[in-house]
Amino acid sequence: MTTKFEIGSVHTGKVTGIQPYGAFVALDEETQGLVHISEITHGFVKDVNEHLNINDEVQVKVLSIDEKSGKISLSIRATQEAPVEEKKEAPKKPKKRQATVKAETETPQGFNTLKDKLEEWIEQSKREEVKK
């Protein structure tokens, strides 16, 4: 059976059956193989029926042959040239800002440091204890 067909060889076959998972292609009167849905065309295939019909003649490449079960895996996609993808520019990353070093003479602005705030809370706590 497999003496006529070798892995990597390309043949013309006829679609004999379509299933949700792929299409069966007859390579000759005695030999049939399966084109899995992922091997039908480049890109995503939702429904095999959108790409193939029964009795369509297709070019297929033999991907593998299982001698024990007699199953042949085929690919239509491997016989087609891959579409050229447009290069998409990577999203630009924001520039990192460098921290500015303040001179010691400048007064701090914004949030106080924890050390300064802690001293303030201790003083506040002492004042409240005196009031009681």
N, CA, C and O of each residue as an XYZ file, in Angstrom:
528
protein
N       0.817     -1.197      0.000
C       0.000      0.000      0.000
C       0.860      1.260      0.000
O       0.648      2.150     -0.824
N       1.822      1.346      0.908
C       2.600      2.565      1.053
C       3.822      2.584      0.150
O       4.602      3.536      0.201
N       4.010      1.573     -0.668
C       5.180      1.560     -1.538
C       5.096      2.664     -2.583
O       6.127      3.126     -3.071
N       3.887      3.096     -2.938
C       3.705      4.159     -3.930
C       3.954      5.539     -3.328
O       4.316      6.480     -4.034
N       3.756      5.647     -2.010
C       3.787      6.953     -1.363
C       4.912      7.024     -0.345
O       5.118      6.107      0.450
N       5.635      8.137     -0.392
C       6.724      8.351      0.550
C       6.465      9.642      1.325
O       5.816     10.562      0.828
N       6.976      9.689      2.536
C       6.835     10.897      3.344
C       7.545     12.040      2.640
O       8.698     11.912      2.229
N       6.847     13.155      2.505
C       7.405     14.328      1.850
C       7.015     14.446      0.389
O       7.217     15.495     -0.222
N       6.453     13.377     -0.184
C       6.055     13.444     -1.597
C       4.735     14.197     -1.750
O       3.901     14.203     -0.845
N       4.560     14.833     -2.912
C       3.361     15.624     -3.197
C       2.554     14.904     -4.276
O       3.102     14.431     -5.271
N       1.242     14.830     -4.058
C       0.348     14.124     -4.979
C      -0.917     14.938     -5.196
O      -1.244     15.822     -4.404
N      -1.622     14.633     -6.275
C      -2.939     15.209     -6.505
C      -3.957     14.179     -6.053
O      -3.889     13.010     -6.433
N      -4.904     14.628     -5.236
C      -5.931     13.722     -4.731
C      -7.305     14.348     -4.855
O      -7.449     15.515     -5.219
N      -8.308     13.545     -4.544
C      -9.690     14.004     -4.634
C     -10.339     13.893     -3.263
O     -10.243     12.855     -2.608
N     -11.009     14.977     -2.823
C     -11.682     14.994     -1.534
C     -12.866     14.022     -1.603
O     -13.749     14.164     -2.448
N     -12.870     13.022     -0.689
C     -13.938     12.018     -0.690
C     -14.881     12.159      0.493
O     -15.990     11.625      0.474
N     -14.448     12.873      1.517
C     -15.301     13.042      2.693
C     -14.836     14.206      3.524
O     -13.648     14.525      3.583
N     -15.813     14.844      4.174
C     -15.493     15.993      5.032
C     -16.095     15.749      6.409
O     -17.265     15.392      6.544
N     -15.263     15.950      7.428
C     -15.673     15.820      8.816
C     -15.295     17.105      9.550
O     -14.506     17.892      9.028
N     -15.831     17.337     10.736
C     -15.470     18.562     11.473
C     -13.967     18.661     11.758
O     -13.446     19.767     11.901
N     -13.272     17.542     11.841
C     -11.848     17.520     12.181
C     -10.925     17.513     10.968
O      -9.709     17.612     11.132
N     -11.465     17.398      9.754
C     -10.612     17.396      8.572
C     -11.311     16.824      7.362
O     -12.535     16.695      7.343
N     -10.524     16.478      6.337
C     -11.084     15.952      5.089
C     -10.311     14.707      4.663
O      -9.093     14.624      4.821
N     -11.047     13.746      4.121
C     -10.430     12.540      3.587
C     -10.158     12.757      2.114
O     -11.015     13.237      1.373
N      -8.942     12.394      1.693
C      -8.529     12.594      0.311
C      -8.056     11.258     -0.252
O      -7.206     10.587      0.333
N      -8.621     10.884     -1.397
C      -8.202      9.661     -2.076
C      -6.982      9.977     -2.935
O      -7.021     10.867     -3.785
N      -5.897      9.236     -2.702
C      -4.671      9.432     -3.475
C      -4.698      8.579     -4.743
O      -4.162      8.970     -5.780
N      -5.322      7.423     -4.644
C      -5.582      6.572     -5.804
C      -6.822      5.747     -5.463
O      -7.501      6.043     -4.479
N      -7.130      4.719     -6.254
C      -8.366      3.965     -6.028
C      -8.335      3.140     -4.752
O      -9.392      2.808     -4.216
N      -7.147      2.797     -4.246
C      -7.049      1.978     -3.040
C      -6.584      2.741     -1.810
O      -6.758      2.261     -0.690
N      -6.003      3.907     -1.990
C      -5.354      4.606     -0.881
C      -6.027      5.935     -0.588
O      -6.323      6.729     -1.481
N      -6.259      6.143      0.715
C      -6.912      7.374      1.172
C      -6.160      7.884      2.399
O      -5.633      7.092      3.181
N      -6.112      9.190      2.564
C      -5.459      9.779      3.726
C      -6.318     10.885      4.308
O      -7.326     11.284      3.724
N      -5.905     11.371      5.460
C      -6.652     12.427      6.152
C      -5.844     13.723      6.176
O      -4.666     13.742      6.532
N      -6.515     14.800      5.787
C      -5.945     16.143      5.943
C      -6.605     16.717      7.192
O      -7.787     17.062      7.174
N      -5.842     16.819      8.271
C      -6.390     17.381      9.514
C      -6.777     18.839      9.279
O      -6.197     19.505      8.421
N      -7.749     19.333     10.034
C      -8.241     20.708      9.875
C      -7.107     21.731      9.974
O      -7.155     22.770      9.316
N      -6.095     21.447     10.783
C      -4.973     22.385     10.949
C      -4.040     22.389      9.746
O      -3.186     23.267      9.626
N      -4.197     21.415      8.854
C      -3.325     21.305      7.688
C      -4.025     21.702      6.391
O      -3.488     21.466      5.309
N      -5.211     22.301      6.482
C      -5.960     22.661      5.271
C      -5.401     23.920      4.615
O      -5.203     23.956      3.401
N      -5.151     24.934      5.406
C      -4.625     26.175      4.860
C      -3.871     26.920      5.947
O      -3.980     26.588      7.127
N      -3.114     27.918      5.551
C      -2.429     28.763      6.536
C      -3.481     29.615      7.227
O      -4.405     30.116      6.587
N      -3.338     29.772      8.516
C      -4.319     30.550      9.269
C      -5.329     29.628      9.932
O      -5.214     28.404      9.871
N      -6.306     30.232     10.557
C      -7.313     29.500     11.325
C      -8.438     29.016     10.420
O      -8.954     29.768      9.593
N      -8.812     27.750     10.589
C      -9.937     27.182      9.850
C     -11.016     26.825     10.862
O     -10.826     25.948     11.705
N     -12.148     27.510     10.770
C     -13.257     27.235     11.689
C     -14.103     26.080     11.169
O     -14.509     25.201     11.930
N     -14.368     26.091      9.853
C     -15.223     25.078      9.250
C     -14.557     24.573      7.974
O     -14.257     25.355      7.072
N     -14.331     23.274      7.904
C     -13.676     22.662      6.741
C     -14.478     22.941      5.471
O     -13.901     23.130      4.399
N     -15.797     22.967      5.589
C     -16.674     23.175      4.429
C     -16.485     24.546      3.770
O     -16.862     24.733      2.613
N     -15.911     25.493      4.492
C     -15.657     26.813      3.914
C     -14.459     26.785      2.961
O     -14.263     27.717      2.180
N     -13.667     25.723      3.026
C     -12.445     25.634      2.229
C     -12.463     24.505      1.202
O     -11.835     24.611      0.149
N     -13.181     23.429      1.507
C     -13.182     22.259      0.634
C     -14.589     21.740      0.379
O     -15.494     21.912      1.195
N     -14.748     21.101     -0.775
C     -15.998     20.413     -1.114
C     -15.654     19.004     -1.559
O     -14.537     18.742     -2.006
N     -16.603     18.107     -1.438
C     -16.393     16.744     -1.919
C     -16.167     16.798     -3.429
O     -16.816     17.571     -4.134
N     -15.251     15.978     -3.915
C     -14.821     15.870     -5.318
C     -13.848     16.969     -5.750
O     -13.456     17.001     -6.916
N     -13.445     17.874     -4.844
C     -12.408     18.850     -5.183
C     -11.085     18.120     -5.400
O     -10.745     17.203     -4.653
N     -10.348     18.530     -6.421
C      -8.997     17.999     -6.605
C      -8.036     18.932     -5.876
O      -8.074     20.150     -6.051
N      -7.174     18.336     -5.055
C      -6.247     19.129     -4.238
C      -4.846     18.541     -4.308
O      -4.664     17.339     -4.498
N      -3.866     19.416     -4.151
C      -2.467     18.995     -4.023
C      -2.225     18.715     -2.543
O      -2.532     19.552     -1.695
N      -1.678     17.548     -2.231
C      -1.400     17.195     -0.845
C       0.030     16.682     -0.712
O       0.599     16.102     -1.637
N       0.583     16.916      0.464
C       1.923     16.423      0.786
C       1.759     15.348      1.859
O       0.980     15.526      2.796
N       2.475     14.249      1.732
C       2.412     13.161      2.709
C       3.256     13.555      3.921
O       4.463     13.768      3.809
N       2.599     13.647      5.083
C       3.295     14.022      6.316
C       3.803     12.802      7.074
O       4.934     12.783      7.559
N       2.956     11.788      7.168
C       3.366     10.571      7.876
C       2.552      9.387      7.384
O       1.452      9.531      6.850
N       3.138      8.206      7.586
C       2.474      6.964      7.200
C       2.603      6.009      8.375
O       3.710      5.714      8.825
N       1.464      5.523      8.874
C       1.466      4.545      9.954
C       1.294      3.171      9.316
O       0.199      2.813      8.881
N       2.372      2.411      9.263
C       2.364      1.105      8.590
C       1.384      0.132      9.248
O       0.713     -0.631      8.553
N       1.296      0.152     10.579
C       0.432     -0.803     11.290
C      -1.035     -0.568     10.985
O      -1.765     -1.498     10.640
N      -1.467      0.691     11.114
C      -2.896      0.980     10.910
C      -3.214      1.318      9.459
O      -4.376      1.298      9.053
N      -2.183      1.627      8.679
C      -2.410      1.977      7.277
C      -2.903      3.404      7.089
O      -3.398      3.754      6.018
N      -2.769      4.237      8.131
C      -3.251      5.621      8.049
C      -2.168      6.530      7.469
O      -0.985      6.406      7.784
N      -2.612      7.439      6.617
C      -1.697      8.400      6.004
C      -2.154      9.806      6.388
O      -3.316     10.163      6.195
N      -1.229     10.602      6.933
C      -1.524     12.001      7.272
C      -1.075     12.877      6.117
O       0.051     12.761      5.633
N      -1.967     13.751      5.684
C      -1.703     14.611      4.539
C      -1.793     16.072      4.921
O      -2.360     16.419      5.958
N      -1.228     16.936      4.075
C      -1.311     18.379      4.298
C      -1.496     19.095      2.965
O      -0.740     18.881      2.018
N      -2.506     19.941      2.912
C      -2.678     20.834      1.763
C      -1.831     22.075      1.998
O      -1.224     22.612      1.071
N      -1.798     22.516      3.227
C      -1.067     23.724      3.621
C       0.415     23.640      3.255
O       1.015     24.642      2.868
N       1.004     22.452      3.378
C       2.433     22.278      3.101
C       2.758     22.443      1.616
O       3.923     22.603      1.251
N       1.740     22.406      0.761
C       1.979     22.579     -0.681
C       1.802     24.030     -1.107
O       2.045     24.382     -2.261
N       1.377     24.867     -0.168
C       1.127     26.279     -0.480
C       2.218     27.145      0.123
O       2.813     26.809      1.147
N       2.462     28.260     -0.532
C       3.437     29.208      0.000
C       2.807     29.959      1.166
O       1.653     30.381      1.101
N       3.567     30.114      2.208
C       3.061     30.811      3.392
C       2.813     32.276      3.057
O       3.614     32.896      2.357
N       1.709     32.835      3.551
C       1.453     34.250      3.291
C       2.493     35.129      3.976
O       2.980     34.803      5.059
N       2.819     36.221      3.348
C       3.794     37.147      3.918
C       3.087     37.971      4.992
O       2.082     38.636      4.738
N       3.638     37.905      6.180
C       3.040     38.661      7.276
C       3.611     40.064      7.292
O       4.812     40.271      7.119
N       2.722     41.021      7.503
C       3.186     42.404      7.630
C       3.836     42.554      8.994
O       3.332     42.075     10.010
N       4.968     43.235      8.977
C       5.643     43.444     10.256
C       4.886     44.487     11.045
O       4.639     45.599     10.579
N       4.529     44.100     12.241
C       3.848     45.030     13.136
C       4.882     45.611     14.074
O       5.704     44.892     14.643
N       4.831     46.907     14.224
C       5.776     47.537     15.140
C       5.373     47.209     16.569
O       4.197     47.247     16.931
N       6.352     46.897     17.345
C       6.094     46.608     18.751
C       5.611     47.894     19.422
O       6.081     48.985     19.098
N       4.680     47.762     20.350
C       4.227     48.967     21.034
C       5.399     49.651     21.715
O       6.244     49.005     22.334
N       5.431     50.945     21.591
C       6.547     51.687     22.162
C       6.421     51.722     23.675
O       5.350     51.960     24.233
N       7.546     51.479     24.312
C       7.579     51.507     25.764
C       7.796     52.951     26.208
O       8.539     53.700     25.574
N       7.147     53.330     27.290
C       7.373     54.697     27.769
C       8.820     54.854     28.219
O       9.435     53.934     28.758
N       9.330     56.035     27.982
C      10.714     56.299     28.378
C      10.798     56.337     29.892
O       9.919     56.862     30.576
N      11.880     55.767     30.390
C      12.077     55.780     31.835
C      12.557     57.156     32.245
O      13.444     57.735     31.617
N      11.973     57.659     33.284
C      12.382     58.967     33.790
C      13.460     58.764     34.840
O      13.387     57.855     35.666
N      14.438     59.609     34.790
C      15.495     59.513     35.783
C      15.135     60.381     36.975
O      14.622     61.491     36.836
N      15.418     59.847     38.135
C      15.142     60.588     39.352
C      16.103     61.764     39.455
O      17.282     61.656     39.116
N      15.584     62.877     39.925
C      16.449     64.034     40.101
C      16.913     64.056     41.550
O      16.134     63.799     42.468
N      18.163     64.360     41.737
C      18.723     64.419     43.079
C      18.569     65.841     43.584
O      19.025     66.792     42.948
N      17.918     65.980     44.742
C      17.699     67.307     45.310
C      18.888     67.695     46.177
O      19.500     66.867     46.852
N      19.174     68.921     46.132
C      20.227     69.430     47.011
C      19.698     69.405     48.439
O      18.495     69.548     48.657
N      20.591     69.223     49.417
C      20.168     69.121     50.810
C      19.563     70.421     51.321
O      18.842     70.414     52.320
N      19.839     71.517     50.665
C      19.314     72.801     51.131
C      17.853     72.990     50.738
O      17.161     73.830     51.312
N      17.374     72.209     49.756
C      15.977     72.365     49.331
C      15.045     71.799     50.383
O      15.389     70.843     51.077
N      13.876     72.383     50.500
C      12.878     71.856     51.426
C      12.108     70.750     50.722
O      11.761     70.892     49.550
N      11.833     69.650     51.418
C      11.122     68.541     50.779
C       9.681     68.935     50.455
O       9.019     69.633     51.223
N       9.227     68.479     49.323
C       7.850     68.754     48.916
C       7.146     67.428     48.713
O       7.793     66.397     48.526
N       5.834     67.450     48.748
C       5.088     66.226     48.527
C       4.969     65.433     49.812
O       4.805     66.017     50.883
N       5.047     64.125     49.727
C       4.888     63.261     50.894
C       6.096     63.369     51.806
O       7.238     63.435     51.353
N       5.818     63.386     53.096
C       6.908     63.376     54.069
C       7.454     61.963     54.161
O       6.746     60.995     53.883
N       8.692     61.852     54.547
C       9.256     60.523     54.724
C       8.665     59.917     55.981
O       8.159     60.634     56.845
N       8.727     58.605     56.086
C       8.155     57.904     57.228
C       8.830     58.329     58.527
O       8.176     58.439     59.565
N      10.120     58.565     58.471
C      10.853     58.985     59.671
C      10.308     60.316     60.193
O      10.065     60.477     61.390
N      10.120     61.269     59.270
C       9.591     62.571     59.684
C       8.171     62.426     60.221
O       7.825     63.033     61.234
N       7.365     61.642     59.559
C       5.967     61.467     59.959
C       5.889     60.765     61.305
O       5.051     61.112     62.137
N       6.762     59.773     61.528
C       6.765     59.032     62.788
C       7.058     59.967     63.959
O       6.403     59.904     64.999
N       8.054     60.834     63.773
C       8.371     61.811     64.831
C       7.169     62.702     65.112
O       6.879     63.012     66.268
N       6.471     63.111     64.064
C       5.292     63.962     64.217
C       4.199     63.230     64.985
O       3.540     63.833     65.832
N       3.988     61.916     64.704
C       2.950     61.137     65.383
C       3.289     60.936     66.863
O       2.401     60.940     67.716
N       4.584     60.759     67.161
C       4.991     60.578     68.554
C       4.709     61.857     69.342
O       4.172     61.802     70.448
N       5.073     63.012     68.771
C       4.807     64.294     69.425
C       3.309     64.493     69.650
O       2.887     64.939     70.716
N       2.518     64.160     68.643
C       1.063     64.310     68.720
C       0.504     63.410     69.819
O      -0.382     63.819     70.569
N       1.023     62.186     69.913
C       0.570     61.231     70.918
C       0.899     61.735     72.322
O       0.088     61.595     73.237
N       2.101     62.329     72.498
C       2.503     62.852     73.804
C       1.595     63.997     74.227
O       1.228     64.107     75.397
N       1.228     64.859     73.263
C       0.353     65.994     73.571
C      -1.029     65.518     74.012
O      -1.631     66.101     74.914
N      -1.531     64.458     73.375
C      -2.856     63.939     73.724
C      -2.840     63.291     75.087
O      -3.835     63.356     75.808
N      -1.709     62.650     75.472
C      -1.606     62.027     76.781
C      -1.601     63.101     77.856
O      -2.183     62.900     78.923
N      -0.958     64.242     77.602
C      -0.896     65.328     78.579
C      -2.286     65.914     78.800
O      -2.623     66.284     79.925
N      -3.091     66.006     77.758
C      -4.428     66.555     77.840
C      -5.341     65.693     78.697
O      -6.241     66.209     79.359
N      -5.115     64.384     78.690
C      -5.958     63.477     79.469
C      -5.625     63.599     80.887
O      -6.221     62.919     81.722
